[in-house]
Amino acid sequence: MEFLSTKFGRLTVESDRIILFPDGLIGYESHRHWILLSEGNDDSVGWLQSLSDAGLAFLVVTPDRFIAGYELRIHRSQLLTLPWAPEDRSMTLAIVSDNRGKLTANLKAPLAVNVDRCLGRQVIASDDQPLRYELAYPSMPLRKSA
Amino acid sequence: MLVLSRHRDESIMIGDDVVVTIVDIRGDKVRLGIDAPTSIPVHRQEVYEAIQRENRQASQIDPSAAKNLKRS
């Protein structure tokens, strides 16, 4: 299907790439269908575009690229409402927000995505994770003089 | 709002399957025990509201922000 996104223009959406968030996102409970768009060829940065609202898209990152040893800890009950087999591949994404020019990732409520079943949920971490984890910008590559 | 008085170890029921028990009372702090089906998420209100606010702020992000996160 064709979808016209406010941020990204015309998108062709394959139905088997649509991710269902049965409970929506927190504060966006009616937004159940989303699509994940890659940002260039970097697979650790992407956009989660709502298919219910052309203007709603979240910048998301895989936290483990930015935080060594990152691990998602949640109570089992957080995922019990989703069908989830132990062998299903999962992906954790953190939503990025701009706080006065500083980009921060929400590690308190990341997105758990079941890649095989195209299902997702915004979960609440059971350990003490920050709502705003400041992301370190890649530093400018140092040029070695020739 | 319905207001009920309860003593320690007394409970209230919400619907058929949510039980809230007063576990302990110390000064101005009350400890609650909550028994609810796993399909009903239970969170401190301020945590939930903070996440809501953070999502709302995140939705305002400019598309150009992604460039700052790319691998160099």
Backbone of each chain as ProteinMPNN parsed JSONL, in Angstrom:
{"seq_chain_A": "MEFLSTKFGRLTVESDRIILFPDGLIGYESHRHWILLSEGNDDSVGWLQSLSDAGLAFLVVTPDRFIAGYELRIHRSQLLTLPWAPEDRSMTLAIVSDNRGKLTANLKAPLAVNVDRCLGRQVIASDDQPLRYELAYPSMPLRKSA", "coords_chain_A": {"N_chain_A": [[0.835, -1.197, 0.0], [0.284, 2.333, -0.484], [1.617, 5.062, 1.299], [1.385, 8.265, 2.631], [3.686, 10.074, 4.171], [4.208, 12.677, 6.514], [6.779, 13.476, 7.242], [8.447, 11.962, 5.571], [7.465, 11.718, 3.034], [6.129, 10.021, 0.135], [5.551, 6.644, 0.747], [6.094, 3.204, 0.13], [4.407, 0.643, 1.505], [4.9, -2.552, 2.6], [2.666, -5.102, 3.415], [3.488, -7.154, 5.103], [5.432, -5.986, 6.576], [4.408, -4.399, 8.437], [4.211, -3.371, 11.752], [2.525, -4.461, 14.544], [1.369, -2.853, 17.346], [-0.341, -3.831, 19.871], [-1.327, -2.438, 22.102], [-0.872, 0.127, 21.418], [1.271, 3.04, 21.728], [2.576, 4.5, 24.75], [0.442, 6.965, 25.749], [-0.267, 7.204, 23.171], [-2.356, 5.437, 22.499], [-4.167, 4.687, 20.568], [-2.765, 4.314, 18.305], [-1.898, 1.772, 16.543], [-0.707, 0.51, 14.41], [2.366, 0.411, 12.834], [5.333, 1.343, 11.027], [8.668, 0.46, 10.394], [11.291, 2.428, 9.47], [14.378, 2.51, 7.843], [17.277, 4.446, 8.517], [19.097, 5.772, 6.225], [21.905, 3.731, 5.583], [22.349, 2.792, 8.055], [21.84, 0.514, 10.452], [21.271, 0.854, 13.077], [19.857, 3.061, 13.634], [16.702, 4.453, 13.159], [13.35, 5.142, 11.953], [10.188, 5.175, 13.431], [7.245, 5.02, 12.047], [3.95, 6.085, 12.361], [1.06, 4.49, 11.108], [-1.419, 5.403, 11.409], [-1.387, 8.07, 11.612], [-0.161, 10.422, 9.623], [1.612, 12.347, 10.352], [3.001, 11.515, 12.552], [5.924, 10.319, 13.78], [8.59, 8.529, 15.232], [11.954, 8.952, 16.161], [14.189, 6.332, 16.435], [16.556, 4.257, 18.162], [18.89, 1.522, 18.399], [19.658, 0.605, 21.553], [21.974, -0.772, 22.359], [24.037, -0.065, 20.716], [24.898, 2.343, 21.63], [25.311, 2.084, 24.311], [27.43, 0.203, 26.042], [27.023, -3.167, 26.809], [24.326, -2.983, 27.281], [21.204, -4.072, 28.436], [17.898, -5.178, 28.233], [15.672, -5.106, 30.855], [12.79, -6.401, 32.103], [9.651, -6.971, 33.753], [8.237, -10.179, 33.482], [5.542, -10.138, 33.035], [5.124, -7.96, 31.473], [5.273, -8.687, 28.842], [3.484, -10.658, 28.532], [1.066, -10.305, 27.343], [1.508, -10.436, 24.702], [1.859, -12.768, 22.022], [4.643, -14.753, 22.232], [7.263, -16.598, 21.453], [10.017, -18.476, 22.783], [12.015, -18.777, 20.874], [11.653, -16.742, 19.12], [12.877, -13.929, 17.341], [14.022, -10.959, 18.786], [13.948, -7.387, 19.221], [15.239, -4.496, 20.615], [14.293, -1.187, 20.962], [14.983, 2.247, 21.446], [13.276, 5.251, 22.051], [14.05, 8.396, 20.719], [14.512, 11.682, 21.911], [14.577, 15.251, 21.514], [16.164, 17.322, 23.561], [16.431, 20.408, 24.072], [18.395, 20.632, 22.045], [20.059, 18.574, 22.763], [20.331, 15.166, 22.158], [18.425, 12.581, 23.474], [17.878, 9.283, 24.728], [15.102, 7.281, 25.495], [15.323, 5.159, 27.943], [13.871, 4.168, 29.958], [11.386, 3.457, 29.082], [11.481, 1.511, 26.732], [11.029, 0.108, 23.397], [9.892, -3.073, 22.848], [10.293, -5.356, 20.357], [8.95, -7.962, 18.558], [10.458, -9.517, 16.14], [9.951, -11.618, 14.386], [7.203, -11.99, 14.513], [6.231, -9.524, 14.012], [5.313, -7.8, 16.06], [4.831, -5.469, 18.68], [5.639, -3.672, 21.73], [5.494, -0.983, 23.988], [7.445, -1.069, 26.663], [8.025, -1.017, 30.23], [10.952, -0.514, 31.869], [12.235, -2.669, 34.374], [14.37, -2.197, 35.938], [16.456, 0.49, 37.212], [16.365, 2.735, 35.016], [17.249, 5.524, 32.945], [14.973, 8.099, 31.887], [15.842, 9.896, 30.155], [18.516, 9.361, 28.497], [21.536, 10.605, 27.705], [22.684, 10.757, 24.457], [25.774, 10.038, 23.059], [27.311, 11.962, 20.693], [28.625, 10.99, 17.518], [32.007, 11.605, 17.232], [33.763, 14.043, 15.312], [35.485, 12.664, 12.611], [38.935, 12.274, 12.934], [41.263, 13.69, 10.886], [44.006, 12.281, 9.44], [47.063, 13.685, 8.653], [48.33, 13.685, 5.379]], "CA_chain_A": [[0.0, 0.0, 0.0], [1.002, 3.598, -0.515], [1.351, 5.864, 2.491], [2.012, 9.572, 2.495], [4.174, 10.489, 5.478], [4.539, 14.109, 6.554], [8.229, 13.664, 7.296], [9.245, 11.193, 4.602], [6.851, 11.69, 1.709], [5.397, 8.834, -0.28], [6.208, 5.391, 1.121], [5.412, 1.969, -0.238], [4.419, -0.177, 2.723], [4.557, -3.965, 2.402], [1.815, -5.441, 4.555], [4.184, -8.028, 6.058], [6.408, -5.213, 7.343], [3.68, -3.57, 9.404], [4.375, -3.863, 13.126], [1.335, -4.204, 15.352], [1.488, -2.598, 18.778], [-1.751, -4.0, 20.264], [-1.731, -1.424, 23.079], [-0.364, 1.419, 20.981], [2.388, 3.494, 22.546], [2.038, 5.171, 25.931], [-0.041, 8.278, 25.324], [-0.724, 7.065, 21.777], [-2.936, 4.097, 22.584], [-4.946, 4.333, 19.374], [-1.848, 4.092, 17.175], [-1.537, 0.363, 16.688], [0.058, 0.016, 13.268], [3.575, 1.206, 12.626], [6.303, 0.778, 10.093], [10.024, 0.857, 10.764], [12.045, 2.889, 8.299], [15.797, 2.627, 8.181], [17.843, 5.777, 8.277], [20.275, 5.503, 5.403], [22.283, 2.312, 5.67], [22.724, 2.542, 9.438], [20.74, -0.291, 10.986], [21.035, 1.119, 14.5], [19.045, 4.278, 13.711], [15.568, 4.346, 12.246], [12.143, 5.914, 12.274], [8.968, 4.406, 13.598], [6.191, 5.87, 11.48], [2.582, 5.628, 12.603], [0.231, 4.386, 9.907], [-2.71, 6.038, 11.712], [-1.209, 9.515, 11.587], [0.956, 10.683, 8.707], [2.548, 13.293, 10.948], [3.601, 10.987, 13.777], [7.046, 9.396, 13.595], [9.581, 8.621, 16.3], [13.327, 8.542, 15.879], [14.519, 5.236, 17.354], [17.91, 3.693, 18.052], [19.13, 0.312, 19.183], [20.473, 1.139, 22.664], [23.275, -1.426, 22.571], [25.108, 0.603, 19.97], [25.339, 3.526, 22.369], [25.612, 1.735, 25.695], [28.047, -1.118, 26.08], [26.434, -4.081, 27.782], [22.915, -2.684, 27.549], [20.299, -5.218, 28.461], [16.542, -4.81, 28.625], [15.125, -5.877, 31.979], [11.375, -6.091, 32.357], [8.917, -8.061, 34.374], [7.696, -11.087, 32.487], [4.154, -9.783, 32.763], [5.077, -6.9, 30.479], [5.143, -9.234, 27.494], [2.561, -11.794, 28.518], [-0.099, -10.053, 26.501], [1.881, -10.679, 23.312], [2.361, -14.112, 21.766], [6.092, -14.59, 22.13], [7.941, -17.872, 21.669], [11.409, -18.233, 23.179], [12.93, -18.725, 19.731], [11.395, -15.554, 18.305], [13.92, -12.908, 17.403], [13.491, -9.713, 19.325], [14.749, -6.202, 19.001], [14.888, -3.431, 21.553], [14.5, 0.145, 20.387], [14.719, 3.348, 22.366], [12.788, 6.453, 21.369], [14.955, 9.53, 20.919], [13.896, 13.007, 21.867], [15.502, 16.376, 21.439], [16.028, 18.173, 24.735], [17.201, 21.648, 23.854], [19.576, 20.392, 21.217], [20.737, 17.332, 23.136], [19.495, 14.012, 21.843], [18.408, 11.619, 24.567], [17.112, 8.071, 24.448], [14.247, 6.867, 26.609], [15.638, 3.774, 28.321], [12.894, 3.735, 30.961], [10.267, 2.815, 28.386], [11.873, 1.175, 25.368], [10.084, -0.685, 22.624], [10.282, -4.463, 22.613], [9.676, -5.747, 19.095], [9.112, -9.34, 18.133], [10.748, -9.338, 14.714], [9.338, -12.695, 13.61], [5.74, -11.872, 14.487], [5.87, -8.122, 13.745], [4.52, -7.317, 17.186], [5.651, -4.641, 19.554], [5.017, -3.099, 22.921], [6.34, -0.089, 24.774], [7.52, -1.694, 27.977], [8.643, -0.181, 31.258], [12.084, -1.259, 32.408], [12.056, -2.948, 35.796], [15.499, -1.645, 36.684], [16.472, 1.944, 37.288], [16.902, 3.266, 33.766], [16.857, 6.924, 32.773], [14.006, 8.499, 30.861], [16.622, 10.665, 29.175], [19.928, 8.992, 28.468], [22.131, 11.46, 26.677], [23.41, 9.993, 23.451], [27.034, 10.663, 22.661], [27.383, 12.157, 19.253], [29.885, 10.516, 16.948], [32.903, 12.745, 17.105], [34.238, 14.254, 13.942], [36.661, 11.827, 12.374], [40.186, 13.032, 12.87], [41.983, 13.433, 9.63], [45.461, 12.176, 9.551], [47.656, 14.408, 7.527], [48.969, 12.763, 4.437]], "C_chain_A": [[0.87, 1.248, 0.0], [0.641, 4.384, 0.737], [2.09, 7.182, 2.336], [2.388, 10.089, 3.881], [4.55, 11.964, 5.434], [6.051, 14.318, 6.498], [8.95, 13.066, 6.094], [8.623, 11.088, 3.217], [6.191, 10.353, 1.418], [6.198, 7.568, 0.048], [5.4, 4.232, 0.558], [5.544, 1.03, 0.948], [3.995, -1.602, 2.377], [3.771, -4.41, 3.639], [2.54, -6.338, 5.569], [5.283, -7.299, 6.828], [5.727, -4.344, 8.405], [3.813, -4.19, 10.796], [3.13, -3.456, 13.921], [1.734, -3.999, 16.814], [0.056, -2.687, 19.318], [-2.237, -2.949, 21.256], [-1.335, -0.019, 22.637], [0.91, 1.765, 21.72], [1.79, 4.298, 23.711], [1.689, 6.621, 25.575], [-0.549, 8.282, 23.891], [-1.399, 5.695, 21.616], [-3.695, 3.696, 21.316], [-4.064, 4.078, 18.162], [-1.294, 2.679, 17.262], [-0.668, -0.151, 15.554], [1.185, 0.973, 12.92], [4.455, 0.541, 11.577], [7.678, 1.325, 10.496], [10.794, 1.209, 9.495], [13.505, 2.992, 8.693], [16.265, 4.032, 7.822], [19.156, 5.537, 7.522], [20.636, 4.031, 5.499], [22.734, 1.952, 7.082], [21.593, 1.76, 10.104], [20.529, -0.082, 12.489], [20.214, 2.387, 14.709], [17.894, 4.135, 12.728], [14.422, 5.241, 12.681], [10.975, 4.962, 12.403], [7.816, 5.326, 13.199], [4.833, 5.263, 11.798], [1.835, 5.551, 11.285], [-1.162, 4.956, 10.166], [-2.614, 7.55, 11.603], [0.047, 9.828, 10.785], [2.026, 11.556, 9.354], [3.299, 12.749, 12.149], [4.695, 9.963, 13.46], [8.052, 9.632, 14.707], [10.945, 8.198, 15.771], [13.698, 7.468, 16.901], [15.946, 4.756, 17.103], [17.944, 2.353, 18.779], [20.103, 0.706, 20.296], [21.858, 0.496, 22.762], [24.397, -0.817, 21.73], [25.712, 1.744, 20.785], [25.79, 3.193, 23.784], [26.16, 0.319, 25.717], [27.356, -1.956, 27.151], [24.98, -3.794, 28.098], [22.073, -3.959, 27.492], [18.928, -4.743, 28.932], [16.087, -5.718, 29.758], [13.691, -5.44, 32.219], [10.762, -7.268, 33.103], [8.279, -8.897, 33.272], [6.275, -10.684, 32.075], [4.04, -8.72, 31.677], [4.872, -7.443, 29.06], [4.116, -10.353, 27.399], [1.361, -11.571, 27.605], [0.224, -10.262, 25.021], [2.267, -12.141, 23.134], [3.864, -14.021, 21.494], [6.752, -15.924, 22.45], [9.409, -17.598, 21.982], [12.355, -18.098, 21.974], [12.701, -17.508, 18.832], [12.53, -14.545, 18.461], [13.317, -11.599, 17.89], [14.464, -8.575, 19.085], [14.293, -5.178, 20.032], [15.225, -2.09, 20.905], [14.209, 1.183, 21.454], [14.296, 4.568, 21.549], [13.682, 7.639, 21.739], [14.142, 10.82, 20.967], [14.974, 14.071, 21.931], [15.222, 17.272, 22.639], [16.957, 19.353, 24.602], [18.516, 21.348, 23.135], [20.358, 19.147, 21.595], [19.804, 16.167, 22.837], [19.591, 13.004, 22.98], [17.535, 10.429, 24.178], [16.335, 7.675, 25.697], [14.5, 5.39, 26.918], [14.666, 3.261, 29.38], [11.75, 2.984, 30.281], [10.642, 2.53, 26.928], [10.788, 0.351, 24.665], [10.657, -2.086, 22.46], [9.537, -4.923, 21.368], [9.994, -7.211, 18.824], [9.23, -9.318, 16.612], [10.009, -10.39, 13.885], [7.828, -12.539, 13.489], [5.265, -10.456, 14.196], [4.921, -7.577, 14.805], [5.418, -6.466, 18.073], [4.872, -4.119, 20.738], [6.001, -2.109, 23.535], [6.316, -0.595, 26.201], [8.158, -0.719, 28.97], [9.725, -1.014, 31.937], [11.894, -1.468, 33.902], [13.245, -2.462, 36.611], [15.513, -0.118, 36.537], [17.146, 2.52, 36.047], [16.425, 4.698, 33.576], [15.826, 7.12, 31.666], [14.747, 9.248, 29.748], [18.096, 10.306, 29.299], [20.57, 9.779, 27.339], [22.995, 10.639, 25.723], [24.674, 10.747, 23.065], [27.045, 10.781, 21.145], [28.674, 11.531, 18.722], [30.802, 11.719, 16.762], [33.354, 12.874, 15.656], [35.46, 13.375, 13.715], [37.912, 12.69, 12.254], [40.908, 12.673, 11.576], [43.467, 13.331, 9.908], [46.063, 12.916, 8.364], [48.433, 13.438, 6.655], [50.473, 13.004, 4.4]], "O_chain_A": [[2.026, 1.226, 0.422], [-0.508, 4.369, 1.179], [3.263, 7.215, 1.962], [1.525, 10.489, 4.663], [5.129, 12.444, 4.459], [6.544, 15.209, 5.807], [9.959, 13.61, 5.646], [9.182, 10.447, 2.328], [5.751, 9.647, 2.325], [7.365, 7.441, -0.323], [4.171, 4.279, 0.518], [6.65, 0.665, 1.347], [2.876, -1.833, 1.921], [4.168, -4.128, 4.77], [2.24, -6.288, 6.762], [5.987, -7.906, 7.636], [6.392, -3.645, 9.17], [3.559, -5.379, 10.987], [2.742, -2.288, 13.964], [2.355, -4.864, 17.431], [-0.689, -1.711, 19.23], [-3.418, -2.602, 21.263], [-1.455, 0.927, 23.415], [1.564, 0.884, 22.279], [0.635, 4.721, 23.653], [2.549, 7.393, 25.152], [-1.183, 9.24, 23.448], [-1.06, 4.913, 20.728], [-3.847, 2.509, 21.026], [-4.555, 3.671, 17.109], [-0.326, 2.429, 17.979], [0.037, -1.147, 15.719], [0.981, 2.174, 12.739], [4.334, -0.649, 11.287], [7.821, 2.486, 10.881], [10.927, 0.398, 8.579], [13.829, 3.508, 9.763], [15.713, 4.695, 6.944], [20.172, 5.155, 8.103], [19.752, 3.175, 5.496], [23.409, 0.944, 7.291], [20.503, 2.297, 10.297], [19.706, -0.761, 13.102], [19.91, 2.747, 15.847], [18.102, 3.735, 11.583], [14.524, 5.992, 13.652], [10.796, 4.058, 11.587], [7.468, 6.27, 13.909], [4.591, 4.084, 11.541], [1.959, 6.439, 10.441], [-1.996, 4.993, 9.261], [-3.631, 8.237, 11.511], [1.165, 9.538, 11.21], [3.193, 11.518, 8.963], [4.147, 13.442, 12.712], [4.419, 8.882, 12.939], [8.335, 10.771, 15.081], [11.07, 7.22, 15.034], [13.536, 7.676, 18.104], [16.465, 4.839, 15.99], [17.127, 2.089, 19.661], [21.238, 1.095, 20.02], [22.81, 1.143, 23.198], [25.575, -1.037, 22.011], [26.891, 2.066, 20.643], [26.565, 3.938, 24.384], [25.442, -0.642, 25.444], [27.136, -1.49, 28.269], [24.449, -4.309, 29.082], [22.232, -4.797, 26.604], [18.816, -4.001, 29.907], [16.113, -6.943, 29.638], [13.414, -4.274, 32.499], [11.275, -8.386, 33.087], [7.837, -8.367, 32.253], [5.868, -10.866, 30.928], [2.998, -8.587, 31.035], [4.36, -6.742, 28.188], [3.901, -10.925, 26.331], [0.723, -12.522, 27.153], [-0.677, -10.265, 24.182], [2.935, -12.708, 23.999], [4.291, -13.28, 20.608], [6.79, -16.33, 23.611], [9.979, -16.614, 21.509], [13.364, -17.396, 22.043], [13.463, -17.271, 17.894], [13.064, -14.338, 19.551], [12.238, -11.193, 17.457], [15.64, -8.782, 18.787], [13.097, -5.024, 20.282], [16.317, -1.902, 20.369], [13.299, 1.017, 22.267], [14.875, 4.873, 20.506], [14.018, 7.851, 22.904], [13.218, 11.024, 20.181], [16.109, 13.827, 22.34], [14.169, 17.904, 22.719], [18.128, 19.291, 24.978], [19.593, 21.759, 23.566], [21.225, 18.705, 20.841], [18.633, 16.182, 23.216], [20.683, 12.621, 23.398], [16.586, 10.557, 23.404], [16.854, 7.731, 26.812], [13.971, 4.498, 26.255], [14.636, 2.066, 29.671], [11.216, 2.013, 30.818], [10.185, 3.213, 26.012], [9.784, -0.039, 25.261], [11.781, -2.254, 21.986], [8.308, -4.887, 21.32], [11.15, -7.634, 18.857], [8.247, -9.127, 15.896], [9.5, -10.086, 12.806], [7.242, -12.915, 12.474], [4.063, -10.196, 14.137], [3.885, -6.985, 14.504], [6.616, -6.721, 18.195], [3.641, -4.118, 20.76], [7.202, -2.372, 23.592], [5.281, -0.551, 26.867], [8.757, 0.281, 28.574], [9.454, -2.074, 32.501], [11.45, -0.567, 34.614], [13.152, -2.327, 37.831], [14.69, 0.467, 35.834], [18.353, 2.761, 36.038], [15.323, 5.05, 33.997], [15.813, 6.409, 30.66], [14.347, 9.237, 28.584], [18.824, 10.881, 30.108], [20.199, 9.641, 26.174], [23.909, 9.926, 26.138], [24.639, 11.944, 22.781], [26.814, 9.81, 20.424], [29.698, 11.545, 19.405], [30.399, 12.733, 16.193], [33.319, 11.913, 14.888], [36.37, 13.349, 14.544], [37.925, 13.704, 11.556], [41.117, 11.505, 11.247], [44.074, 14.201, 10.533], [45.614, 12.778, 7.226], [49.091, 12.513, 7.132], [51.189, 12.325, 3.665]]}, "seq_chain_B": "MLVLSRHRDESIMIGDDVVVTIVDIRGDKVRLGIDAPTSIPVHRQEVYEAIQRENRQASQIDPSAAKNLKRS", "coords_chain_B": {"N_chain_B": [[-14.99, 11.116, 43.266], [-14.616, 7.976, 44.731], [-14.184, 7.423, 48.113], [-12.661, 5.422, 50.468], [-12.299, 4.127, 53.766], [-9.698, 2.26, 55.16], [-8.147, -0.278, 57.138], [-4.877, -1.46, 58.115], [-3.897, -4.375, 56.349], [-6.391, -4.746, 55.327], [-8.496, -4.87, 52.396], [-9.424, -3.662, 49.105], [-11.647, -4.36, 46.41], [-11.4, -4.147, 42.925], [-13.479, -4.355, 40.351], [-13.71, -7.759, 39.241], [-11.271, -8.954, 39.543], [-9.129, -7.489, 40.534], [-7.253, -6.77, 43.312], [-6.59, -4.632, 45.918], [-4.483, -4.183, 48.546], [-3.92, -2.872, 51.773], [-0.831, -2.821, 52.897], [0.997, -1.759, 54.664], [1.285, 0.966, 56.95], [2.921, 3.882, 57.524], [3.483, 6.761, 59.122], [3.17, 9.294, 56.762], [3.163, 7.577, 54.691], [1.978, 4.998, 52.682], [1.921, 1.564, 52.107], [1.057, -0.366, 49.409], [-0.364, -3.4, 48.319], [-0.794, -5.007, 45.287], [-2.872, -7.074, 43.524], [-3.31, -8.221, 40.441], [-4.533, -9.255, 37.225], [-2.135, -10.343, 34.762], [-2.562, -9.039, 32.428], [-3.292, -6.532, 33.028], [-1.593, -3.686, 33.301], [0.294, -2.299, 35.953], [1.37, 0.66, 37.287], [3.312, 3.211, 38.904], [1.747, 6.314, 39.02], [3.181, 8.675, 38.405], [5.378, 7.777, 36.998], [4.272, 6.703, 34.693], [3.047, 8.975, 33.638], [5.269, 10.548, 33.165], [6.493, 9.138, 31.123], [4.583, 9.359, 29.143], [4.736, 12.127, 28.676], [7.344, 12.26, 27.745], [7.218, 10.756, 25.401], [5.526, 12.418, 23.973], [7.109, 14.659, 23.659], [9.169, 13.511, 22.173], [7.901, 13.057, 19.808], [8.004, 15.407, 18.528], [10.358, 15.691, 17.247], [12.867, 16.798, 14.951], [13.294, 15.795, 11.568], [15.92, 16.019, 10.703], [17.502, 15.446, 12.843], [18.349, 12.838, 12.977], [20.622, 12.625, 11.506], [22.658, 13.35, 13.164], [23.194, 11.124, 14.601], [24.278, 9.219, 13.113], [26.629, 6.741, 12.19], [30.018, 7.59, 11.846]], "CA_chain_B": [[-14.098, 10.024, 43.612], [-15.014, 7.14, 45.86], [-13.166, 7.402, 49.16], [-12.935, 4.356, 51.425], [-11.337, 4.003, 54.854], [-9.243, 0.885, 55.336], [-7.071, -0.521, 58.087], [-3.816, -2.331, 57.626], [-4.273, -5.751, 55.976], [-7.689, -4.786, 54.668], [-8.371, -4.745, 50.942], [-10.599, -3.318, 48.295], [-11.661, -5.059, 45.124], [-11.793, -3.35, 41.753], [-13.975, -5.38, 39.434], [-13.677, -9.131, 39.755], [-9.967, -9.592, 39.642], [-8.055, -6.631, 41.029], [-7.342, -6.602, 44.761], [-5.594, -3.708, 46.455], [-4.397, -4.422, 49.984], [-3.067, -1.969, 52.549], [0.177, -3.703, 53.487], [1.656, -1.109, 55.794], [1.072, 2.413, 57.061], [3.917, 4.502, 58.415], [3.455, 8.213, 58.922], [2.376, 9.696, 55.597], [3.448, 6.646, 53.612], [1.149, 3.793, 52.682], [2.387, 0.545, 51.162], [-0.075, -1.072, 48.822], [-0.128, -4.627, 47.572], [-1.767, -5.052, 44.196], [-3.023, -8.341, 42.821], [-4.083, -7.96, 39.229], [-4.128, -10.137, 36.125], [-0.955, -9.808, 34.078], [-2.963, -8.202, 31.295], [-3.521, -5.165, 33.507], [-0.332, -3.132, 33.776], [0.177, -1.448, 37.142], [2.554, 1.502, 37.411], [3.145, 4.466, 39.621], [1.187, 7.292, 38.085], [4.143, 9.667, 37.938], [6.232, 7.134, 35.992], [3.47, 6.601, 33.483], [2.857, 10.318, 33.077], [6.554, 11.027, 32.653], [6.716, 8.472, 29.834], [3.661, 10.013, 28.217], [5.306, 13.434, 28.311], [8.563, 12.046, 26.96], [6.769, 10.35, 24.063], [4.979, 13.586, 23.284], [8.241, 15.49, 23.249], [9.913, 12.801, 21.131], [7.156, 13.136, 18.546], [8.266, 16.717, 17.914], [11.745, 15.735, 16.779], [13.069, 17.195, 13.565], [13.892, 14.693, 10.812], [17.367, 16.176, 10.51], [18.22, 14.996, 14.044], [18.91, 11.5, 12.768], [21.97, 12.734, 10.914], [23.634, 13.471, 14.241], [23.416, 9.836, 15.255], [24.839, 8.254, 12.161], [28.028, 6.336, 12.312], [30.874, 8.351, 10.939]], "C_chain_B": [[-14.63, 9.27, 44.825], [-13.875, 7.113, 46.878], [-13.551, 6.356, 50.2], [-11.888, 4.398, 52.531], [-10.978, 2.53, 55.018], [-8.196, 0.83, 56.43], [-5.988, -1.353, 57.421], [-4.363, -3.754, 57.409], [-5.7, -5.859, 55.424], [-7.504, -4.469, 53.185], [-9.586, -4.067, 50.341], [-10.5, -4.124, 47.003], [-12.097, -4.087, 44.047], [-12.203, -4.351, 40.683], [-13.846, -6.746, 40.077], [-12.282, -9.603, 40.098], [-8.815, -8.678, 40.048], [-8.275, -6.406, 42.527], [-6.224, -5.68, 45.214], [-5.625, -3.839, 47.969], [-3.5, -3.369, 50.637], [-2.071, -2.853, 53.299], [0.769, -3.072, 54.741], [1.346, 0.387, 55.78], [2.122, 2.946, 58.031], [3.942, 5.982, 58.15], [2.594, 8.548, 57.728], [2.592, 8.748, 54.424], [2.604, 5.376, 53.769], [1.745, 2.804, 51.692], [1.191, -0.275, 50.707], [0.399, -2.357, 48.168], [-1.205, -4.732, 46.508], [-1.737, -6.412, 43.531], [-3.898, -8.081, 41.617], [-3.646, -8.945, 38.16], [-2.966, -9.499, 35.369], [-1.334, -8.913, 32.904], [-3.239, -6.764, 31.714], [-2.201, -4.615, 34.034], [-0.581, -2.216, 34.967], [1.468, -0.656, 37.266], [2.249, 2.66, 38.322], [2.705, 5.526, 38.613], [2.255, 8.243, 37.547], [5.095, 9.085, 36.893], [5.511, 7.117, 34.653], [3.314, 7.97, 32.814], [4.153, 10.879, 32.505], [6.846, 10.412, 31.281], [5.814, 9.081, 28.764], [4.229, 11.343, 27.723], [6.517, 13.266, 27.41], [8.214, 11.606, 25.544], [6.277, 11.566, 23.283], [6.112, 14.482, 22.796], [9.004, 14.832, 22.097], [9.22, 12.928, 19.777], [7.428, 14.449, 17.817], [9.636, 16.783, 17.246], [11.825, 16.069, 15.291], [13.749, 16.051, 12.804], [15.409, 14.808, 10.659], [18.165, 15.67, 11.706], [18.918, 13.661, 13.825], [20.33, 11.57, 12.244], [23.042, 12.781, 12.002], [23.992, 12.143, 14.887], [24.096, 8.822, 14.346], [26.287, 7.937, 12.489], [28.869, 7.165, 11.361], [31.758, 7.389, 10.163]], "O_chain_B": [[-15.04, 9.872, 45.817], [-12.734, 6.811, 46.53], [-14.651, 6.404, 50.751], [-10.717, 4.675, 52.267], [-11.852, 1.664, 55.013], [-7.443, 1.784, 56.627], [-6.161, -1.875, 56.32], [-5.178, -4.251, 58.186], [-6.155, -6.953, 55.092], [-6.501, -3.884, 52.775], [-10.627, -3.92, 50.981], [-9.415, -4.512, 46.571], [-13.033, -3.309, 44.227], [-11.373, -5.102, 40.171], [-13.871, -6.876, 41.301], [-12.12, -10.553, 40.863], [-7.65, -9.055, 39.919], [-9.324, -5.923, 42.955], [-5.052, -5.922, 44.926], [-6.662, -3.633, 48.6], [-2.446, -3.024, 50.103], [-2.448, -3.554, 54.238], [1.011, -3.746, 55.742], [1.168, 0.987, 54.72], [2.203, 2.528, 59.186], [4.368, 6.422, 57.082], [1.431, 8.15, 57.663], [2.244, 9.074, 53.289], [2.536, 4.777, 54.842], [2.042, 3.171, 50.555], [0.425, -0.801, 51.515], [1.453, -2.385, 47.532], [-2.39, -4.566, 46.796], [-0.699, -6.849, 43.033], [-5.079, -7.762, 41.748], [-2.512, -9.423, 38.182], [-2.828, -8.277, 35.337], [-0.518, -8.118, 32.439], [-3.402, -5.883, 30.87], [-1.737, -5.029, 35.096], [-1.546, -1.451, 34.985], [2.548, -1.241, 37.341], [1.095, 3.05, 38.499], [3.23, 5.61, 37.503], [2.241, 8.583, 36.364], [5.566, 9.801, 36.009], [6.076, 7.472, 33.619], [3.433, 8.103, 31.596], [4.148, 11.589, 31.5], [7.378, 11.077, 30.393], [6.233, 9.291, 27.626], [4.208, 11.646, 26.53], [6.706, 14.01, 26.448], [8.854, 12.042, 24.587], [6.569, 11.724, 22.098], [6.084, 14.993, 21.677], [9.432, 15.507, 21.161], [9.869, 12.911, 18.732], [7.12, 14.585, 16.632], [10.025, 17.833, 16.734], [10.972, 15.678, 14.494], [14.665, 15.414, 13.323], [16.098, 13.799, 10.503], [19.377, 15.482, 11.602], [19.959, 13.392, 14.423], [21.143, 10.683, 12.503], [24.169, 12.326, 11.807], [24.97, 12.045, 15.628], [24.44, 7.716, 14.763], [27.041, 8.769, 12.994], [28.483, 7.411, 10.218], [32.562, 7.82, 9.336]]}, "name": "protein", "num_of_chains": 2, "seq": "MEFLSTKFGRLTVESDRIILFPDGLIGYESHRHWILLSEGNDDSVGWLQSLSDAGLAFLVVTPDRFIAGYELRIHRSQLLTLPWAPEDRSMTLAIVSDNRGKLTANLKAPLAVNVDRCLGRQVIASDDQPLRYELAYPSMPLRKSAMLVLSRHRDESIMIGDDVVVTIVDIRGDKVRLGIDAPTSIPVHRQEVYEAIQRENRQASQIDPSAAKNLKRS"}
